[in-house]
Amino acid sequence: MEHEIVVHAWADVACPWCWLGKRRLEKGIALSGAKVAVEYHSYQLRADAPASTNETLAKHLANSHAIPLTEVSASFAKITELGAEYGISYDWNAVQPVNTFLAHQLIYAAKATGQNSEEAAVKGGEMFERLWKAYFSEGANIADSDTLIDIAEELGMDREHTEAELESGEHADSVRADIRDAARINITGVPFYVIGGKLGVSGCQTAEIFADGIKQALTQMRAEPQL
């Protein structure tokens, strides 16, 4: 698809709002009527998370933010309700709140299978989608390399090649570069979107807000003098 505008999106696999944000953005793109390419970038909300844990997500959030479990449960209920509107199913009790750094490397391994930059962006978005499902719906340990390799194979990636990429850390610097870029433009939370290099949109906004942002950015781009 030849695109008119690019949306750069920063997200973490461990971010439930990022999954919902992707679905809302897709609806917003449809509402805008524009040809939009979406490039996903890596971000870690909790870089010090362990590779495995017996702690539930609810207990982790309650302890780390010093809030009661009832407040966490209320937040989960709200996200569950909103997600259901877009066909998203969250299984909060199954979630393993583990480190996402290796999973982000798998996203870049998926991007590397694209034949061009636009296809690479699509592959990255597809892998993000699959990893969100694994993390939030299936209770998978996405810090486990075997689990990630199984997911890669499921999406048609070569198993042995993917295993070699993850073992070598081939894409680790790409993930780190995304995180550095986020800090450079003062992103302190996700999801965060940069539309056409013109507008920054923070948080999981409505589809209508995304559509309006795309139209506004396109208007600004078309008004600029062509050199």
N, C-alpha and C positions, 0 to 999 in steps of 0.2 A: 504493500500500500504506500503510495506516495503521500507523504504527510505535509500539512501546512504549518504545523506547530508542534513543538516538543514539550512535554511535561516531564520534569525531573522530579522523582518522588523518593524521599528517604524513608525507610521503614525498617522495622526489626521483626524477625519471625516470632518473637515473644510478645508482640504488641497486638492485643485483640482489636483495638481501634484501627490499626493499619489494615487488617483484613477487611473490615467493614468499609474503610476508606477506599480501598481498591474497587469494591463493588459500586460504591456511590460515585466514584470518579468515572467508572465505565458508563454508568447511567448518564452522568453529566456530559460525557463526550457525545453520547447518542443524542441528547437533548440539544447540544450546541450545533449539530449538523456539520461540524468541522472534521477534517482529516487530521487526527492527532496520534502522534507516537508517544508512548510512555516509557521512560527509562528509569528503572528502579535502582536505587543505591542503598548500600548497607549502612546500618546504624545499630549500635548496641546500647540498650537501656541499662543493662547490667553486665558490664564487661568482666566482673569478678565472679560471676555465677559458676557453680561447680559443674563438672562433667556428668555427675549423677547425684541424685538426692532422693530421700524418702519424705521430704517436706512437701506438703501440698502447696499449691499456689496461693490459696486463701491464707494459710498460716504465714507463708513468706511475706505477703503483702501487709498483713496485719502487724507482723513483727518489725519489718523494715520501715514502715511508715508510722508506727506507733498509733494504729487506729484499731477500733474494735472489730471483731469478726463480723458482727452484724452489719457494719458499714460496708465491708468488703462484699458480703453477700448481696446487699442492696445494689451495689455497683455491678456485680455479675448479672443480676436479674435484669437490670436496665440494658446492658450490652446484649444479653441473650434475646430480649424482646426486639431490639433494633436489628440484630443480625438475622432473626427469623424472617424479616421482611425481604431479605436478599438471599434467602436459602442457605444461610450460614448456621451451623450447629456447633455450639460450644459445650464441651463436657468438662466443666471446671474441676471436678473431682479427679479426673484422669490426667490432667496436665502435669507434666514433670518440668518444673522451673529450672532448666539447665542452661548451660552456656550456649550461645548461638553462633559463636565465631566460626566453627567448622561448617555449620549449615550455610552461612553466608558465602563461604568458599565454594560450596556446591552450587549456589546460585551463579557464581562467576564461571564455574565449569560448564553450567548449562548455557550461559551466554556465549561461551567459546565455541559451541557447536553451531551457532548461527552463521550463515553464509555471507551476511552483510550486517551493518550496524543496526538496521531496522529489525531484521530477523533475530539478532542477538538480544535486542530489547524485549521482543516478544517472548523469547525463551526464558529470559530472566523473570519476567512477570509470571509466566506459567509455573516456574519452579517455586517462586514465592508463594503462589496460590497453593501448590501441593504441600509445601512445608507448613503453611498455616493449618491446613487440614490435618496433617500428621500431628502437629503440636497440640492444637486446641480441640480436635474432634476424636483423634485416635489414641491420644495419650502416649505417643511415641517419644523415645529419648533421642532428640535430634542432635545431641552431642556425640552420639555413638556412630562411628564410621560405618559399621555394617548396616545399620538402619538407613543411613544416608545413601549408601551404595545401592541398597534395594530400591529406594525411591528413584534414584537416577536410572536404574535399569527399567523400572516401571514406565518411565517417561521416554524410553527408547535410547538412552545413552549407553555407551559401551562400558560394561562393568569393570573390566580390568583397567581400562584407561582412566576411568573415574577414580578407582581405588589408588592408582599411581599419583593422580593429581592431588588427592586429599592427603596422602601420605607425605608427599614432597612439600606440601604447602605452596604449590605453584601459584595459587590465586590469593594467598594471604595478603600480599602487598596491595592488591586491588581493593580488598576490603578495608584495609587500613587507610588507603587513600580516600575512600568515600567518607570515612569517619573524620579524617582531617579536613576534608572539604566542608563537611557539615559544621565543624567548629569554626572554620574560616568565615562562613556566612552567618554565624551566630545561631545555628540550629541547636536548641537545647532539649528538644523533645520531638517525638514522631507520632503520627505521620506529619510530614512537611512536604509541601509541593512548591516547585518553582515553575510557573507557567510561561513558556515562551521567553524566558529570561527577563520578564517584565514584572510579574506579580508573584509575591510569596504568599502562600496560603497555609496557615498552621492549623493542624487538627483535622478531625474527621468531620468535614463539612457536608452539607446536603448536596444532592446532585444538582440542584438549581444553582447553588453558589458556585460549584465547579463549572457549570455551563456558562454562567455569567462571566466568570474569570477568564475562560477560554475566549469568549467573544470579545471581551475588553482587551485582552492581550493581542488578539489578532488585529483589532482596530488600531492599536498603537503601532504594531509592526507595519501595517499597510500605510500608515501616515508618515512613516520615516522616509526621508529621501533615499532613493536608490543610487548608490555610488557606482 
